[in-house]
Each structure stands twice: as structure tokens, then as C-alpha cells.
Amino acid sequence: MFPEVKEFAFDTPAWNLRTNSFYSKLGYKEIKRDKEFVFYSKNRTLE
């Protein structure tokens, strides 16, 4: 799915601890945090 995409980036509410833990376990890295949101990014390794 989406073979041309090199990076996935998104945000999720900072108060939602379950989703933040879930995305970290999937290998997403926290790139920024503010009062309301945590921003994540993950580079895709192309084969």
C-alpha cells in the first residue's frame, strides 16, 4: 500500500496514553510535543 511514500507523519492527542504507547511500539518516533498533540514520524525502508 502506498509504495511511493517514504515517510509517514501524523499527530495524536497528548492526553491519549494508549495511542501514544501503541505508536511507539510500532516504531514511530516522537518528533515534537506541545500542550495538545504529540507528533510522530516513521521513515519507510524500501526494499
Backbone atoms as SQL, in Angstrom:
CREATE TABLE atoms (id INTEGER PRIMARY KEY, chain TEXT, resi INTEGER, resn TEXT, atom TEXT, x REAL, y REAL, z REAL);
INSERT INTO atoms VALUES
  (1, 'A', 1, 'MET', 'N', 0.840, -1.172, 0.000),
  (2, 'A', 1, 'MET', 'CA', 0.000, 0.000, 0.000),
  (3, 'A', 1, 'MET', 'C', 0.893, 1.244, 0.000),
  (4, 'A', 2, 'PHE', 'N', 0.647, 2.185, -0.859),
  (5, 'A', 2, 'PHE', 'CA', 1.388, 3.439, -0.973),
  (6, 'A', 2, 'PHE', 'C', 2.891, 3.214, -1.153),
  (7, 'A', 3, 'PRO', 'N', 3.314, 2.512, -2.195),
  (8, 'A', 3, 'PRO', 'CA', 4.735, 2.190, -2.362),
  (9, 'A', 3, 'PRO', 'C', 5.636, 3.401, -2.563),
  (10, 'A', 4, 'GLU', 'N', 5.092, 4.530, -3.001),
  (11, 'A', 4, 'GLU', 'CA', 5.915, 5.717, -3.252),
  (12, 'A', 4, 'GLU', 'C', 6.176, 6.551, -1.994),
  (13, 'A', 5, 'VAL', 'N', 5.496, 6.254, -0.917),
  (14, 'A', 5, 'VAL', 'CA', 5.635, 7.024, 0.324),
  (15, 'A', 5, 'VAL', 'C', 6.934, 6.643, 1.027),
  (16, 'A', 6, 'LYS', 'N', 7.717, 7.666, 1.404),
  (17, 'A', 6, 'LYS', 'CA', 8.991, 7.437, 2.086),
  (18, 'A', 6, 'LYS', 'C', 8.914, 7.713, 3.578),
  (19, 'A', 7, 'GLU', 'N', 7.917, 8.502, 3.986),
  (20, 'A', 7, 'GLU', 'CA', 7.782, 8.841, 5.395),
  (21, 'A', 7, 'GLU', 'C', 6.305, 8.986, 5.753),
  (22, 'A', 8, 'PHE', 'N', 5.949, 8.441, 6.906),
  (23, 'A', 8, 'PHE', 'CA', 4.607, 8.607, 7.449),
  (24, 'A', 8, 'PHE', 'C', 4.704, 9.553, 8.640),
  (25, 'A', 9, 'ALA', 'N', 3.864, 10.573, 8.682),
  (26, 'A', 9, 'ALA', 'CA', 3.867, 11.535, 9.785),
  (27, 'A', 9, 'ALA', 'C', 2.427, 11.876, 10.147),
  (28, 'A', 10, 'PHE', 'N', 2.182, 12.034, 11.441),
  (29, 'A', 10, 'PHE', 'CA', 0.836, 12.345, 11.916),
  (30, 'A', 10, 'PHE', 'C', 0.921, 12.855, 13.342),
  (31, 'A', 11, 'ASP', 'N', -0.217, 13.272, 13.877),
  (32, 'A', 11, 'ASP', 'CA', -0.275, 13.675, 15.279),
  (33, 'A', 11, 'ASP', 'C', -1.425, 12.955, 15.959),
  (34, 'A', 12, 'THR', 'N', -1.352, 12.910, 17.271),
  (35, 'A', 12, 'THR', 'CA', -2.381, 12.283, 18.089),
  (36, 'A', 12, 'THR', 'C', -2.499, 13.084, 19.384),
  (37, 'A', 13, 'PRO', 'N', -3.645, 13.074, 20.028),
  (38, 'A', 13, 'PRO', 'CA', -3.804, 13.861, 21.258),
  (39, 'A', 13, 'PRO', 'C', -2.823, 13.425, 22.348),
  (40, 'A', 14, 'ALA', 'N', -2.226, 14.380, 23.017),
  (41, 'A', 14, 'ALA', 'CA', -1.253, 14.088, 24.074),
  (42, 'A', 14, 'ALA', 'C', -1.904, 13.370, 25.255),
  (43, 'A', 15, 'TRP', 'N', -3.170, 13.653, 25.523),
  (44, 'A', 15, 'TRP', 'CA', -3.848, 13.039, 26.667),
  (45, 'A', 15, 'TRP', 'C', -4.120, 11.556, 26.469),
  (46, 'A', 16, 'ASN', 'N', -4.103, 11.068, 25.231),
  (47, 'A', 16, 'ASN', 'CA', -4.449, 9.676, 24.955),
  (48, 'A', 16, 'ASN', 'C', -3.212, 8.781, 25.086),
  (49, 'A', 17, 'LEU', 'N', -2.965, 8.293, 26.273),
  (50, 'A', 17, 'LEU', 'CA', -1.770, 7.495, 26.550),
  (51, 'A', 17, 'LEU', 'C', -1.755, 6.174, 25.794),
  (52, 'A', 18, 'ARG', 'N', -2.904, 5.600, 25.553),
  (53, 'A', 18, 'ARG', 'CA', -2.955, 4.305, 24.854),
  (54, 'A', 18, 'ARG', 'C', -2.458, 4.416, 23.421),
  (55, 'A', 19, 'THR', 'N', -2.899, 5.431, 22.693),
  (56, 'A', 19, 'THR', 'CA', -2.446, 5.540, 21.302),
  (57, 'A', 19, 'THR', 'C', -0.974, 5.932, 21.236),
  (58, 'A', 20, 'ASN', 'N', -0.522, 6.766, 22.174),
  (59, 'A', 20, 'ASN', 'CA', 0.888, 7.145, 22.168),
  (60, 'A', 20, 'ASN', 'C', 1.774, 5.929, 22.415),
  (61, 'A', 21, 'SER', 'N', 1.397, 5.079, 23.327),
  (62, 'A', 21, 'SER', 'CA', 2.147, 3.852, 23.593),
  (63, 'A', 21, 'SER', 'C', 2.107, 2.917, 22.382),
  (64, 'A', 22, 'PHE', 'N', 0.948, 2.799, 21.768),
  (65, 'A', 22, 'PHE', 'CA', 0.769, 1.937, 20.599),
  (66, 'A', 22, 'PHE', 'C', 1.675, 2.362, 19.444),
  (67, 'A', 23, 'TYR', 'N', 1.690, 3.647, 19.115),
  (68, 'A', 23, 'TYR', 'CA', 2.510, 4.120, 18.003),
  (69, 'A', 23, 'TYR', 'C', 3.994, 3.961, 18.292),
  (70, 'A', 24, 'SER', 'N', 4.404, 4.147, 19.525),
  (71, 'A', 24, 'SER', 'CA', 5.807, 3.939, 19.891),
  (72, 'A', 24, 'SER', 'C', 6.203, 2.479, 19.698),
  (73, 'A', 25, 'LYS', 'N', 5.334, 1.570, 20.081),
  (74, 'A', 25, 'LYS', 'CA', 5.612, 0.140, 19.908),
  (75, 'A', 25, 'LYS', 'C', 5.703, -0.250, 18.443),
  (76, 'A', 26, 'LEU', 'N', 5.021, 0.486, 17.572),
  (77, 'A', 26, 'LEU', 'CA', 5.074, 0.209, 16.134),
  (78, 'A', 26, 'LEU', 'C', 6.305, 0.816, 15.456),
  (79, 'A', 27, 'GLY', 'N', 7.123, 1.526, 16.225),
  (80, 'A', 27, 'GLY', 'CA', 8.357, 2.072, 15.676),
  (81, 'A', 27, 'GLY', 'C', 8.296, 3.526, 15.266),
  (82, 'A', 28, 'TYR', 'N', 7.191, 4.191, 15.532),
  (83, 'A', 28, 'TYR', 'CA', 7.103, 5.619, 15.232),
  (84, 'A', 28, 'TYR', 'C', 7.886, 6.400, 16.274),
  (85, 'A', 29, 'LYS', 'N', 8.588, 7.430, 15.839),
  (86, 'A', 29, 'LYS', 'CA', 9.393, 8.262, 16.727),
  (87, 'A', 29, 'LYS', 'C', 8.681, 9.574, 16.996),
  (88, 'A', 30, 'GLU', 'N', 8.688, 9.975, 18.244),
  (89, 'A', 30, 'GLU', 'CA', 8.111, 11.266, 18.611),
  (90, 'A', 30, 'GLU', 'C', 9.042, 12.364, 18.118),
  (91, 'A', 31, 'ILE', 'N', 8.516, 13.266, 17.284),
  (92, 'A', 31, 'ILE', 'CA', 9.356, 14.332, 16.737),
  (93, 'A', 31, 'ILE', 'C', 9.055, 15.692, 17.353),
  (94, 'A', 32, 'LYS', 'N', 7.887, 15.815, 17.976),
  (95, 'A', 32, 'LYS', 'CA', 7.503, 17.090, 18.575),
  (96, 'A', 32, 'LYS', 'C', 6.350, 16.852, 19.536),
  (97, 'A', 33, 'ARG', 'N', 6.260, 17.706, 20.544),
  (98, 'A', 33, 'ARG', 'CA', 5.153, 17.626, 21.502),
  (99, 'A', 33, 'ARG', 'C', 4.785, 19.046, 21.905),
  (100, 'A', 34, 'ASP', 'N', 3.492, 19.314, 21.958),
  (101, 'A', 34, 'ASP', 'CA', 3.032, 20.587, 22.504),
  (102, 'A', 34, 'ASP', 'C', 1.955, 20.286, 23.544),
  (103, 'A', 35, 'LYS', 'N', 1.219, 21.286, 23.967),
  (104, 'A', 35, 'LYS', 'CA', 0.218, 21.086, 25.026),
  (105, 'A', 35, 'LYS', 'C', -0.860, 20.078, 24.646),
  (106, 'A', 36, 'GLU', 'N', -1.225, 20.054, 23.380),
  (107, 'A', 36, 'GLU', 'CA', -2.374, 19.254, 22.967),
  (108, 'A', 36, 'GLU', 'C', -2.048, 18.020, 22.141),
  (109, 'A', 37, 'PHE', 'N', -0.915, 18.021, 21.424),
  (110, 'A', 37, 'PHE', 'CA', -0.637, 16.943, 20.487),
  (111, 'A', 37, 'PHE', 'C', 0.784, 16.414, 20.604),
  (112, 'A', 38, 'VAL', 'N', 0.924, 15.147, 20.213),
  (113, 'A', 38, 'VAL', 'CA', 2.232, 14.528, 20.048),
  (114, 'A', 38, 'VAL', 'C', 2.357, 14.206, 18.567),
  (115, 'A', 39, 'PHE', 'N', 3.467, 14.604, 17.964),
  (116, 'A', 39, 'PHE', 'CA', 3.695, 14.413, 16.537),
  (117, 'A', 39, 'PHE', 'C', 4.669, 13.259, 16.336),
  (118, 'A', 40, 'TYR', 'N', 4.316, 12.348, 15.446),
  (119, 'A', 40, 'TYR', 'CA', 5.118, 11.159, 15.190),
  (120, 'A', 40, 'TYR', 'C', 5.542, 11.096, 13.732),
  (121, 'A', 41, 'SER', 'N', 6.633, 10.374, 13.508),
  (122, 'A', 41, 'SER', 'CA', 7.136, 10.169, 12.160),
  (123, 'A', 41, 'SER', 'C', 7.815, 8.807, 12.097),
  (124, 'A', 42, 'LYS', 'N', 7.744, 8.185, 10.923),
  (125, 'A', 42, 'LYS', 'CA', 8.428, 6.913, 10.696),
  (126, 'A', 42, 'LYS', 'C', 8.873, 6.874, 9.247),
  (127, 'A', 43, 'ASN', 'N', 10.167, 6.638, 9.047),
  (128, 'A', 43, 'ASN', 'CA', 10.690, 6.502, 7.694),
  (129, 'A', 43, 'ASN', 'C', 10.462, 5.079, 7.218),
  (130, 'A', 44, 'ARG', 'N', 10.111, 4.966, 5.970),
  (131, 'A', 44, 'ARG', 'CA', 9.865, 3.662, 5.387),
  (132, 'A', 44, 'ARG', 'C', 11.138, 3.169, 4.730),
  (133, 'A', 45, 'THR', 'N', 11.509, 1.950, 5.019),
  (134, 'A', 45, 'THR', 'CA', 12.665, 1.358, 4.358),
  (135, 'A', 45, 'THR', 'C', 12.171, 0.641, 3.113),
  (136, 'A', 46, 'LEU', 'N', 12.648, 1.088, 1.977),
  (137, 'A', 46, 'LEU', 'CA', 12.230, 0.499, 0.708),
  (138, 'A', 46, 'LEU', 'C', 13.136, -0.665, 0.361),
  (139, 'A', 47, 'GLU', 'N', 12.546, -1.716, -0.132),
  (140, 'A', 47, 'GLU', 'CA', 13.311, -2.911, -0.490),
  (141, 'A', 47, 'GLU', 'C', 13.758, -2.853, -1.926);
